[in-house]
Amino acid sequence: MKKILSFAALLFLAIIILLPKANIYYSAEEALSSTHLYLNGERVNDRLLYLDVRDASLLLDSMPIGTIEHIRIIPLIFFNRATITSLNFSGEFSSLFPGGIDYLTFTYSLLHPLSIVIEGEGGFGPVHGEIDLKSQRLEIIFEPSQIMRSYPLLLAKLHKSDKGLVYETSF
């Protein structure tokens, strides 16, 4: 029994190490292009257990809207996580989002296969939410803060609920 478990663990580890993480990233980037969002100029490094993407420019069509310092993608098959670190908005987009985003984490687990959990923090304070894959809905909940009042364009997209300030949309 020990040999079977050891073999299964080694097989699982080999699958994760040999997983074409860069190809998965480029496929996700191509899927993102359908929303007219593009990542440009990034450096992609395939590590053994994860994928690192550094210094990406975020474009909406061909207009630069920000920069991303670091993205780490951990594809463990049963549990997957993507963390975006230091998303700073440029130009007129900096007036929409207070202080950029410090980090934003997307977590997918086979224990909850129909949802992706979102956690983050930025100049607006903490944020959490969920992407419901079955109903194709996105819900992001912001904790109300004094800084948010300075951004009426952002507040216009949110509605109040007992959970906080909520952004909801369908895709």
C-alpha positions as protocol buffer text, in pm:
chain_id: "A"
residue {
  index: 1
  type: MET
  ca { x: 0 y: 0 z: 0 }
}
residue {
  index: 2
  type: LYS
  ca { x: 291 y: 233 z: 79 }
}
residue {
  index: 3
  type: LYS
  ca { x: 440 y: 171 z: -264 }
}
residue {
  index: 4
  type: ILE
  ca { x: 112 y: 254 z: -437 }
}
residue {
  index: 5
  type: LEU
  ca { x: 75 y: 581 z: -244 }
}
residue {
  index: 6
  type: SER
  ca { x: 439 y: 673 z: -310 }
}
residue {
  index: 7
  type: PHE
  ca { x: 397 y: 600 z: -679 }
}
residue {
  index: 8
  type: ALA
  ca { x: 74 y: 805 z: -695 }
}
residue {
  index: 9
  type: ALA
  ca { x: 243 y: 1099 z: -519 }
}
residue {
  index: 10
  type: LEU
  ca { x: 542 y: 1084 z: -755 }
}
residue {
  index: 11
  type: LEU
  ca { x: 314 y: 1058 z: -1058 }
}
residue {
  index: 12
  type: PHE
  ca { x: 111 y: 1358 z: -940 }
}
residue {
  index: 13
  type: LEU
  ca { x: 429 y: 1559 z: -880 }
}
residue {
  index: 14
  type: ALA
  ca { x: 565 y: 1462 z: -1224 }
}
residue {
  index: 15
  type: ILE
  ca { x: 240 y: 1570 z: -1389 }
}
residue {
  index: 16
  type: ILE
  ca { x: 256 y: 1910 z: -1218 }
}
residue {
  index: 17
  type: ILE
  ca { x: 623 y: 1957 z: -1307 }
}
residue {
  index: 18
  type: LEU
  ca { x: 573 y: 1854 z: -1670 }
}
residue {
  index: 19
  type: LEU
  ca { x: 249 y: 2048 z: -1712 }
}
residue {
  index: 20
  type: PRO
  ca { x: 294 y: 2301 z: -1995 }
}
residue {
  index: 21
  type: LYS
  ca { x: 227 y: 2600 z: -1767 }
}
residue {
  index: 22
  type: ALA
  ca { x: 343 y: 2860 z: -2021 }
}
residue {
  index: 23
  type: ASN
  ca { x: 108 y: 2718 z: -2285 }
}
residue {
  index: 24
  type: ILE
  ca { x: -180 y: 2731 z: -2039 }
}
residue {
  index: 25
  type: TYR
  ca { x: -91 y: 3094 z: -1964 }
}
residue {
  index: 26
  type: TYR
  ca { x: -85 y: 3188 z: -2333 }
}
residue {
  index: 27
  type: SER
  ca { x: -421 y: 3012 z: -2385 }
}
residue {
  index: 28
  type: ALA
  ca { x: -569 y: 3211 z: -2096 }
}
residue {
  index: 29
  type: GLU
  ca { x: -420 y: 3529 z: -2242 }
}
residue {
  index: 30
  type: GLU
  ca { x: -584 y: 3449 z: -2576 }
}
residue {
  index: 31
  type: ALA
  ca { x: -919 y: 3389 z: -2404 }
}
residue {
  index: 32
  type: LEU
  ca { x: -881 y: 3725 z: -2228 }
}
residue {
  index: 33
  type: SER
  ca { x: -834 y: 3894 z: -2564 }
}
residue {
  index: 34
  type: SER
  ca { x: -1204 y: 3834 z: -2641 }
}
residue {
  index: 35
  type: THR
  ca { x: -1273 y: 4106 z: -2380 }
}
residue {
  index: 36
  type: HIS
  ca { x: -1022 y: 4335 z: -2559 }
}
residue {
  index: 37
  type: LEU
  ca { x: -777 y: 4308 z: -2265 }
}
residue {
  index: 38
  type: TYR
  ca { x: -420 y: 4221 z: -2355 }
}
residue {
  index: 39
  type: LEU
  ca { x: -98 y: 4165 z: -2164 }
}
residue {
  index: 40
  type: ASN
  ca { x: 212 y: 4292 z: -2341 }
}
residue {
  index: 41
  type: GLY
  ca { x: 588 y: 4284 z: -2283 }
}
residue {
  index: 42
  type: GLU
  ca { x: 577 y: 4031 z: -2002 }
}
residue {
  index: 43
  type: ARG
  ca { x: 853 y: 3788 z: -1908 }
}
residue {
  index: 44
  type: VAL
  ca { x: 721 y: 3436 z: -1854 }
}
residue {
  index: 45
  type: ASN
  ca { x: 923 y: 3194 z: -1637 }
}
residue {
  index: 46
  type: ASP
  ca { x: 808 y: 2833 z: -1605 }
}
residue {
  index: 47
  type: ARG
  ca { x: 921 y: 2711 z: -1263 }
}
residue {
  index: 48
  type: LEU
  ca { x: 886 y: 2354 z: -1143 }
}
residue {
  index: 49
  type: LEU
  ca { x: 561 y: 2392 z: -951 }
}
residue {
  index: 50
  type: TYR
  ca { x: 436 y: 2734 z: -1064 }
}
residue {
  index: 51
  type: LEU
  ca { x: 456 y: 2996 z: -1337 }
}
residue {
  index: 52
  type: ASP
  ca { x: 588 y: 3349 z: -1283 }
}
residue {
  index: 53
  type: VAL
  ca { x: 497 y: 3639 z: -1511 }
}
residue {
  index: 54
  type: ARG
  ca { x: 676 y: 3970 z: -1453 }
}
residue {
  index: 55
  type: ASP
  ca { x: 647 y: 4328 z: -1578 }
}
residue {
  index: 56
  type: ALA
  ca { x: 335 y: 4303 z: -1792 }
}
residue {
  index: 57
  type: SER
  ca { x: 164 y: 4602 z: -1949 }
}
residue {
  index: 58
  type: LEU
  ca { x: -215 y: 4586 z: -1943 }
}
residue {
  index: 59
  type: LEU
  ca { x: -382 y: 4714 z: -2259 }
}
residue {
  index: 60
  type: LEU
  ca { x: -747 y: 4780 z: -2340 }
}
residue {
  index: 61
  type: ASP
  ca { x: -755 y: 4741 z: -2718 }
}
residue {
  index: 62
  type: SER
  ca { x: -429 y: 4927 z: -2790 }
}
residue {
  index: 63
  type: MET
  ca { x: -457 y: 5182 z: -2508 }
}
residue {
  index: 64
  type: PRO
  ca { x: -231 y: 5124 z: -2204 }
}
residue {
  index: 65
  type: ILE
  ca { x: -434 y: 5113 z: -1884 }
}
residue {
  index: 66
  type: GLY
  ca { x: -177 y: 4989 z: -1636 }
}
residue {
  index: 67
  type: THR
  ca { x: 116 y: 4772 z: -1540 }
}
residue {
  index: 68
  type: ILE
  ca { x: 136 y: 4448 z: -1346 }
}
residue {
  index: 69
  type: GLU
  ca { x: 456 y: 4384 z: -1155 }
}
residue {
  index: 70
  type: HIS
  ca { x: 406 y: 4013 z: -1089 }
}
residue {
  index: 71
  type: ILE
  ca { x: 163 y: 3729 z: -1159 }
}
residue {
  index: 72
  type: ARG
  ca { x: 212 y: 3387 z: -1001 }
}
residue {
  index: 73
  type: ILE
  ca { x: 5 y: 3095 z: -1126 }
}
residue {
  index: 74
  type: ILE
  ca { x: 3 y: 2773 z: -925 }
}
residue {
  index: 75
  type: PRO
  ca { x: -169 y: 2492 z: -1120 }
}
residue {
  index: 76
  type: LEU
  ca { x: -199 y: 2200 z: -880 }
}
residue {
  index: 77
  type: ILE
  ca { x: -490 y: 2044 z: -1074 }
}
residue {
  index: 78
  type: PHE
  ca { x: -712 y: 1996 z: -764 }
}
residue {
  index: 79
  type: PHE
  ca { x: -633 y: 2344 z: -634 }
}
residue {
  index: 80
  type: ASN
  ca { x: -533 y: 2629 z: -863 }
}
residue {
  index: 81
  type: ARG
  ca { x: -437 y: 2984 z: -771 }
}
residue {
  index: 82
  type: ALA
  ca { x: -340 y: 3295 z: -964 }
}
residue {
  index: 83
  type: THR
  ca { x: -211 y: 3599 z: -774 }
}
residue {
  index: 84
  type: ILE
  ca { x: -165 y: 3939 z: -934 }
}
residue {
  index: 85
  type: THR
  ca { x: 68 y: 4171 z: -742 }
}
residue {
  index: 86
  type: SER
  ca { x: 106 y: 4548 z: -784 }
}
residue {
  index: 87
  type: LEU
  ca { x: -144 y: 4642 z: -1051 }
}
residue {
  index: 88
  type: ASN
  ca { x: -98 y: 5015 z: -1107 }
}
residue {
  index: 89
  type: PHE
  ca { x: -331 y: 5206 z: -1336 }
}
residue {
  index: 90
  type: SER
  ca { x: -204 y: 5472 z: -1573 }
}
residue {
  index: 91
  type: GLY
  ca { x: -348 y: 5786 z: -1727 }
}
residue {
  index: 92
  type: GLU
  ca { x: -718 y: 5848 z: -1695 }
}
residue {
  index: 93
  type: PHE
  ca { x: -773 y: 5501 z: -1545 }
}
residue {
  index: 94
  type: SER
  ca { x: -591 y: 5605 z: -1227 }
}
residue {
  index: 95
  type: SER
  ca { x: -887 y: 5832 z: -1152 }
}
residue {
  index: 96
  type: LEU
  ca { x: -1119 y: 5528 z: -1154 }
}
residue {
  index: 97
  type: PHE
  ca { x: -934 y: 5315 z: -901 }
}
residue {
  index: 98
  type: PRO
  ca { x: -787 y: 5458 z: -582 }
}
residue {
  index: 99
  type: GLY
  ca { x: -418 y: 5375 z: -553 }
}
residue {
  index: 100
  type: GLY
  ca { x: -415 y: 5067 z: -774 }
}
residue {
  index: 101
  type: ILE
  ca { x: -435 y: 4709 z: -652 }
}
residue {
  index: 102
  type: ASP
  ca { x: -177 y: 4565 z: -410 }
}
residue {
  index: 103
  type: TYR
  ca { x: -277 y: 4206 z: -476 }
}
residue {
  index: 104
  type: LEU
  ca { x: -566 y: 4012 z: -625 }
}
residue {
  index: 105
  type: THR
  ca { x: -593 y: 3635 z: -581 }
}
residue {
  index: 106
  type: PHE
  ca { x: -817 y: 3401 z: -780 }
}
residue {
  index: 107
  type: THR
  ca { x: -860 y: 3052 z: -630 }
}
residue {
  index: 108
  type: TYR
  ca { x: -1025 y: 2753 z: -797 }
}
residue {
  index: 109
  type: SER
  ca { x: -1072 y: 2423 z: -618 }
}
residue {
  index: 110
  type: LEU
  ca { x: -1231 y: 2098 z: -726 }
}
residue {
  index: 111
  type: LEU
  ca { x: -1412 y: 2099 z: -391 }
}
residue {
  index: 112
  type: HIS
  ca { x: -1619 y: 2391 z: -531 }
}
residue {
  index: 113
  type: PRO
  ca { x: -1597 y: 2333 z: -907 }
}
residue {
  index: 114
  type: LEU
  ca { x: -1855 y: 2594 z: -1007 }
}
residue {
  index: 115
  type: SER
  ca { x: -1695 y: 2898 z: -845 }
}
residue {
  index: 116
  type: ILE
  ca { x: -1373 y: 3095 z: -834 }
}
residue {
  index: 117
  type: VAL
  ca { x: -1302 y: 3285 z: -512 }
}
residue {
  index: 118
  type: ILE
  ca { x: -1152 y: 3636 z: -532 }
}
residue {
  index: 119
  type: GLU
  ca { x: -957 y: 3805 z: -252 }
}
residue {
  index: 120
  type: GLY
  ca { x: -762 y: 4127 z: -273 }
}
residue {
  index: 121
  type: GLU
  ca { x: -644 y: 4454 z: -129 }
}
residue {
  index: 122
  type: GLY
  ca { x: -570 y: 4791 z: -277 }
}
residue {
  index: 123
  type: GLY
  ca { x: -596 y: 5162 z: -226 }
}
residue {
  index: 124
  type: PHE
  ca { x: -971 y: 5109 z: -185 }
}
residue {
  index: 125
  type: GLY
  ca { x: -924 y: 4863 z: 104 }
}
residue {
  index: 126
  type: PRO
  ca { x: -998 y: 4490 z: 120 }
}
residue {
  index: 127
  type: VAL
  ca { x: -1213 y: 4322 z: -142 }
}
residue {
  index: 128
  type: HIS
  ca { x: -1354 y: 3973 z: -181 }
}
residue {
  index: 129
  type: GLY
  ca { x: -1588 y: 3812 z: -423 }
}
residue {
  index: 130
  type: GLU
  ca { x: -1680 y: 3518 z: -637 }
}
residue {
  index: 131
  type: ILE
  ca { x: -1714 y: 3420 z: -998 }
}
residue {
  index: 132
  type: ASP
  ca { x: -2008 y: 3182 z: -1033 }
}
residue {
  index: 133
  type: LEU
  ca { x: -1931 y: 2969 z: -1338 }
}
residue {
  index: 134
  type: LYS
  ca { x: -2274 y: 2809 z: -1354 }
}
residue {
  index: 135
  type: SER
  ca { x: -2478 y: 3131 z: -1364 }
}
residue {
  index: 136
  type: GLN
  ca { x: -2191 y: 3326 z: -1526 }
}
residue {
  index: 137
  type: ARG
  ca { x: -2203 y: 3602 z: -1264 }
}
residue {
  index: 138
  type: LEU
  ca { x: -1928 y: 3804 z: -1104 }
}
residue {
  index: 139
  type: GLU
  ca { x: -1978 y: 3958 z: -760 }
}
residue {
  index: 140
  type: ILE
  ca { x: -1712 y: 4171 z: -594 }
}
residue {
  index: 141
  type: ILE
  ca { x: -1767 y: 4316 z: -246 }
}
residue {
  index: 142
  type: PHE
  ca { x: -1575 y: 4625 z: -134 }
}
residue {
  index: 143
  type: GLU
  ca { x: -1561 y: 4731 z: 228 }
}
residue {
  index: 144
  type: PRO
  ca { x: -1680 y: 5094 z: 250 }
}
residue {
  index: 145
  type: SER
  ca { x: -1398 y: 5337 z: 324 }
}
residue {
  index: 146
  type: GLN
  ca { x: -1338 y: 5712 z: 325 }
}
residue {
  index: 147
  type: ILE
  ca { x: -1109 y: 5683 z: 22 }
}
residue {
  index: 148
  type: MET
  ca { x: -1390 y: 5535 z: -189 }
}
residue {
  index: 149
  type: ARG
  ca { x: -1592 y: 5858 z: -157 }
}
residue {
  index: 150
  type: SER
  ca { x: -1326 y: 6039 z: -361 }
}
residue {
  index: 151
  type: TYR
  ca { x: -1399 y: 5816 z: -662 }
}
residue {
  index: 152
  type: PRO
  ca { x: -1755 y: 5886 z: -781 }
}
residue {
  index: 153
  type: LEU
  ca { x: -1705 y: 5694 z: -1108 }
}
residue {
  index: 154
  type: LEU
  ca { x: -1626 y: 5379 z: -913 }
}
residue {
  index: 155
  type: LEU
  ca { x: -1909 y: 5437 z: -663 }
}
residue {
  index: 156
  type: ALA
  ca { x: -2158 y: 5476 z: -949 }
}
residue {
  index: 157
  type: LYS
  ca { x: -2088 y: 5114 z: -1051 }
}
residue {
  index: 158
  type: LEU
  ca { x: -2150 y: 4981 z: -696 }
}
residue {
  index: 159
  type: HIS
  ca { x: -2465 y: 4929 z: -492 }
}
residue {
  index: 160
  type: LYS
  ca { x: -2502 y: 4900 z: -116 }
}
residue {
  index: 161
  type: SER
  ca { x: -2593 y: 4575 z: 52 }
}
residue {
  index: 162
  type: ASP
  ca { x: -2558 y: 4430 z: 399 }
}
residue {
  index: 163
  type: LYS
  ca { x: -2225 y: 4278 z: 285 }
}
residue {
  index: 164
  type: GLY
  ca { x: -2075 y: 4611 z: 177 }
}
residue {
  index: 165
  type: LEU
  ca { x: -2047 y: 4791 z: -156 }
}
residue {
  index: 166
  type: VAL
  ca { x: -2118 y: 4537 z: -429 }
}
residue {
  index: 167
  type: TYR
  ca { x: -2024 y: 4522 z: -796 }
}
residue {
  index: 168
  type: GLU
  ca { x: -2219 y: 4264 z: -995 }
}
residue {
  index: 169
  type: THR
  ca { x: -2214 y: 4174 z: -1362 }
}
residue {
  index: 170
  type: SER
  ca { x: -2284 y: 3886 z: -1598 }
}
residue {
  index: 171
  type: PHE
  ca { x: -2053 y: 3752 z: -1865 }
}
